[in-house]
Amino acid sequence: MMARLTGRGRKAGARAVDRKAREIAAAVREAAPGVRVAREGDDVVLSGRGVWRRRLGDPALRWIGGMLR
């Protein structure tokens, strides 16, 4: 019984991670046009020309964690 409960918890957690990663990717695409957004497993990867420099001045790229709400 405990193994089933643990399995259900892991599946629910994986679904929540997937949902949040999709939400973050969509929010970044909307807030930062010109930045390429890709999912790599559970990670959301931002890329593009000058994205590192742009991150310094663009609040949408500096505070991606704020999109988790």
N, C-alpha and C positions, 0 to 999 in steps of 0.2 A: 504494500500500500504506500509506503513512504517513497519507494522508487517511482511510482506513478505520479505522486504528488510533486516530487522533484522534477520529473520530466515535464509536467504541465507548467511548472514555474519557469523552467528554462525556455520552453516554447513561447510563453507569454512575454518573457523578457526579450527574447529575440525579435518578436513582432514589434514590441515597443521601440527597440533600437532601430529597426528598419523604418518604422513610421517617422520617428524623429529625424533620421538621416534624410528621408525624402522631404520632410518639411523644411529642414535647414537648407537643403540644396535648392528647393523652389524659392525660398525667401532670399537667398543670396543671388540667384538668377534675376529676381525682380529688383532687388536693391542695388545691384552692381552690374549694370549692363557692360558687356565687353569682357567680362571675366568668365573663363570656362570653368564649369563646375562638373565634376565627375564623382561617381561613387566607386569606391574600391573597398569592397567588403563592408565593414561598418564605418569606414572613414569617408568623409566628404573632402575631396581634393580640389583646391582652387589653383588655377594656372592661367597664364596669359602674359603678354608682354607688359612689363612694368607693374605687375600685380604686387610685388614686394614694396616698391616705392609708393604705389597707390594706397597700400594698406596703411601707411603712415598718416595720410591726410583724409582718408575716407572712413567716417565713423561706422558705416555699414560693414566694412571689412575688419575694422578694429574690434568691434564688439559683437562678433558672430554669436557668442554665448548668450547675448540678450535675445536672440531669435528663438531660444529654446522655450520660452514661456508659452 
